[in-house]
Amino acid sequence: MRRRPLAPALLALPLLLPLLAACGTRTAEAGVGTAQDRAELEARAAALQTRPEHVYVTEADGFRLAEQSVGVLGDDGFSAAYTSRDGGVLTLAVERGGVDPASCADLPRTSAPAPATCEKDGPGWYRATDGAHAYVRVEDGLRIRVSADAGSVDRAVLRGAAERAHRASDAELDAVLPEPGPGGAEAPVERGDLPPEGDGAPLDDVGVSG
C-alpha cells in the first residue's frame, strides 16, 4: 500500500499548538486584575479619606465628570460633579445614612434654606426646594443623592442620572480616583488651591484689576 503524504496543515500543527496555548494564556491573564492593583485602588481611596465601596459613578447625556470636583463627603463619603457645556451641573453625593418620609425634607439642602417637598418615586425619593431638586435612595446602608439646579437640569435628566448611579468597578475607580501625591498612594491628595504654609485656607487671590 502507498502512504499518502501528510497535508501541510497537519505537519505544521505541532508547531502551532504552543503558540496558540501561549496566546490563550496571555489573553486570560490580561483580563484579570491583581491583588496589587486592588491594593493600589484602596490606597488611593484612603488618600481621599473615603472607601472604594463608597465611590459611585453615574452618566447622563451631555455631561462629563469634573475631575477637580472629586472629593470626600463627611467622614468617609464621596462626592463628584458632572457638568455640561450649557452650564448644567449634576452633583452625586454618597454618605452613610437613610431616608424616609420624615427625614427626606430635613436632608442637607443643596441651595439657600427653603421649604422642601418630598414624594416617593421609584426606588427612592424626589426632593424639591425653591430652585433645586434631587433624587435620593438608600443602598447597602449608604444614602445616594443626585441633585441639580432645577433651572438648568430638568427632572427627567436628573432621574436618569440617579437611576444610573452605581458603585464604581475597579476600572471606574482607576478613572475617577485622583492620582496619589508625591509621597505615593498613601499620601494625602494634593489640592492646587491650598497654600504651602499657614492655616491651609484655600487661595483666593484678587487679581490686579480687583
C-alpha positions as CSV (number, residue, x, y, z in Angstrom):
1,M,0.0,0.0,0.0
2,R,1.2,3.5,-0.8
3,R,1.2,6.0,2.0
4,R,-0.3,9.4,1.2
5,P,1.8,12.3,2.3
6,L,0.5,14.4,5.2
7,A,-1.2,17.6,4.4
8,P,1.0,20.7,5.1
9,A,-1.5,22.0,7.7
10,L,-1.2,18.8,9.7
11,L,2.6,18.9,9.6
12,A,2.5,22.5,10.9
13,L,0.0,21.7,13.7
14,P,2.6,20.6,16.4
15,L,4.4,23.9,15.8
16,L,1.2,26.0,16.2
17,L,0.0,24.4,19.4
18,P,2.5,26.0,21.7
19,L,1.8,29.4,20.1
20,L,-2.0,29.0,20.4
21,A,-1.6,28.0,24.1
22,A,0.6,30.9,24.8
23,C,-1.8,33.4,23.2
24,G,-4.7,32.0,25.2
25,T,-2.7,32.3,28.4
26,R,-1.8,36.0,27.7
27,T,-5.4,36.9,26.9
28,A,-6.7,35.3,30.1
29,E,-4.1,36.9,32.3
30,A,-4.6,40.3,30.7
31,G,-8.3,40.4,31.7
32,V,-7.7,39.6,35.4
33,G,-6.9,42.2,37.9
34,T,-4.3,41.5,40.5
35,A,-4.3,41.9,44.3
36,Q,-1.6,44.6,43.9
37,D,-4.0,46.6,41.6
38,R,-6.8,46.4,44.1
39,A,-4.4,47.4,46.9
40,E,-3.4,50.5,45.0
41,L,-7.0,51.5,44.4
42,E,-7.8,51.1,48.1
43,A,-4.7,53.2,49.0
44,R,-5.9,55.9,46.6
45,A,-9.3,55.9,48.1
46,A,-7.8,56.1,51.6
47,A,-5.7,59.1,50.4
48,L,-9.0,60.8,49.5
49,Q,-10.2,59.8,53.0
50,T,-13.0,57.5,51.7
51,R,-13.5,53.9,50.9
52,P,-13.7,52.1,47.5
53,E,-17.2,50.9,48.2
54,H,-18.4,54.5,48.8
55,V,-17.3,55.6,45.4
56,Y,-20.2,55.8,43.0
57,V,-20.4,57.0,39.4
58,T,-23.2,57.9,37.0
59,E,-23.8,59.2,33.5
60,A,-26.1,61.5,31.6
61,D,-26.2,62.6,28.0
62,G,-24.1,65.7,27.5
63,F,-22.5,65.5,31.0
64,R,-19.0,64.6,31.9
65,L,-17.1,64.2,35.2
66,A,-15.4,67.3,36.5
67,E,-12.3,65.6,37.8
68,Q,-11.4,68.5,40.2
69,S,-14.7,68.1,42.0
70,V,-14.0,64.6,43.2
71,G,-13.7,64.6,47.0
72,V,-14.7,63.2,50.4
73,L,-18.1,63.9,51.9
74,G,-18.4,63.9,55.7
75,D,-16.2,61.3,57.4
76,D,-15.8,58.8,54.6
77,G,-18.4,59.6,52.0
78,F,-17.9,60.6,48.4
79,S,-19.0,63.4,46.1
80,A,-18.4,64.4,42.5
81,A,-19.9,66.8,40.0
82,Y,-20.8,66.2,36.3
83,T,-21.0,69.3,34.1
84,S,-22.4,70.0,30.6
85,R,-21.4,72.6,28.1
86,D,-24.5,74.7,28.6
87,G,-23.7,75.1,32.3
88,G,-25.7,72.3,33.8
89,V,-24.3,70.6,36.9
90,L,-25.2,67.3,38.4
91,T,-23.9,66.6,41.9
92,L,-23.5,63.0,43.1
93,A,-23.2,62.5,46.8
94,V,-22.8,59.3,48.8
95,E,-22.7,59.0,52.6
96,R,-23.8,56.8,55.4
97,G,-27.4,57.1,56.3
98,G,-31.0,56.5,55.2
99,V,-34.1,58.4,54.0
100,D,-37.8,58.1,54.8
101,P,-40.8,60.4,54.7
102,A,-39.9,62.0,57.9
103,S,-36.2,62.6,57.2
104,C,-36.4,63.4,53.4
105,A,-37.3,67.1,53.9
106,D,-34.6,67.5,56.5
107,L,-31.7,66.4,54.4
108,P,-28.9,68.9,53.8
109,R,-30.1,71.4,51.4
110,T,-28.4,72.0,48.1
111,S,-29.4,75.7,47.9
112,A,-30.5,78.5,50.2
113,P,-32.7,77.4,53.0
114,A,-36.3,76.8,51.7
115,P,-39.2,74.5,52.4
116,A,-38.7,71.1,50.8
117,T,-41.3,68.7,49.4
118,C,-40.7,65.0,49.0
119,E,-42.5,62.3,47.1
120,K,-41.9,58.6,46.6
121,D,-40.7,58.0,43.0
122,G,-39.5,54.5,42.0
123,P,-36.9,53.1,44.4
124,G,-36.2,56.4,46.0
125,W,-37.5,59.9,46.7
126,Y,-37.8,63.0,44.7
127,R,-37.0,66.1,46.8
128,A,-37.6,69.7,45.6
129,T,-36.9,73.0,47.1
130,D,-37.1,76.5,45.7
131,G,-34.7,76.3,42.8
132,A,-33.1,72.9,43.4
133,H,-34.2,69.3,43.3
134,A,-32.7,65.9,43.9
135,Y,-33.3,62.1,43.8
136,V,-32.4,60.2,46.9
137,R,-32.2,56.5,47.6
138,V,-30.6,54.1,50.0
139,E,-28.4,51.2,49.1
140,D,-26.3,49.0,51.4
141,G,-26.5,51.5,54.2
142,L,-25.5,54.4,52.0
143,R,-27.6,57.4,51.0
144,I,-27.1,58.1,47.3
145,R,-28.2,61.6,46.2
146,V,-28.1,63.2,42.8
147,S,-29.0,66.8,42.8
148,A,-29.1,69.8,40.5
149,D,-30.4,73.3,39.9
150,A,-33.9,73.0,38.7
151,G,-33.4,75.8,36.2
152,S,-30.6,74.1,34.3
153,V,-31.3,70.3,34.7
154,D,-34.9,69.0,34.3
155,R,-36.4,66.3,36.3
156,A,-36.2,63.6,33.6
157,V,-32.4,64.1,33.2
158,L,-32.0,64.2,36.9
159,R,-33.9,60.9,37.4
160,G,-31.9,59.2,34.6
161,A,-28.7,60.1,36.3
162,A,-30.0,58.9,39.6
163,E,-31.1,55.6,38.2
164,R,-27.7,55.1,36.5
165,A,-25.7,55.9,39.7
166,H,-23.9,52.7,40.8
167,R,-20.9,51.6,42.8
168,A,-17.7,52.0,40.8
169,S,-16.0,49.0,39.3
170,D,-12.2,48.7,39.6
171,A,-11.8,50.2,36.2
172,E,-14.1,53.1,37.1
173,L,-12.2,53.6,40.4
174,D,-9.0,53.9,38.5
175,A,-10.5,56.5,36.2
176,V,-12.2,58.5,39.0
177,L,-9.9,58.4,42.0
178,P,-7.2,61.1,42.0
179,E,-3.6,60.1,41.4
180,P,-1.6,59.9,44.6
181,G,0.5,62.9,45.7
182,P,4.4,63.0,45.6
183,G,4.6,60.8,48.7
184,G,2.9,57.9,46.9
185,A,-0.6,56.3,47.1
186,E,-0.7,56.6,50.9
187,A,0.0,60.4,50.9
188,P,-3.0,62.8,51.0
189,V,-4.2,64.0,47.7
190,E,-2.8,67.5,46.9
191,R,-5.0,70.4,46.1
192,G,-3.7,73.1,43.9
193,D,-5.6,75.9,45.6
194,L,-4.1,75.3,49.1
195,P,-1.0,77.4,50.2
196,P,2.1,75.5,51.3
197,E,2.1,77.2,54.7
198,G,-0.3,79.0,57.1
199,D,-3.7,77.7,58.2
200,G,-4.3,75.9,55.0
201,A,-7.2,78.1,53.8
202,P,-7.9,77.9,50.0
203,L,-6.1,80.5,47.9
204,D,-8.5,83.2,46.7
205,D,-6.2,85.9,45.4
206,V,-7.6,89.1,43.9
207,G,-6.2,90.0,40.5
208,V,-4.6,93.3,39.7
209,S,-7.9,94.6,38.3
210,G,-9.6,93.9,41.7
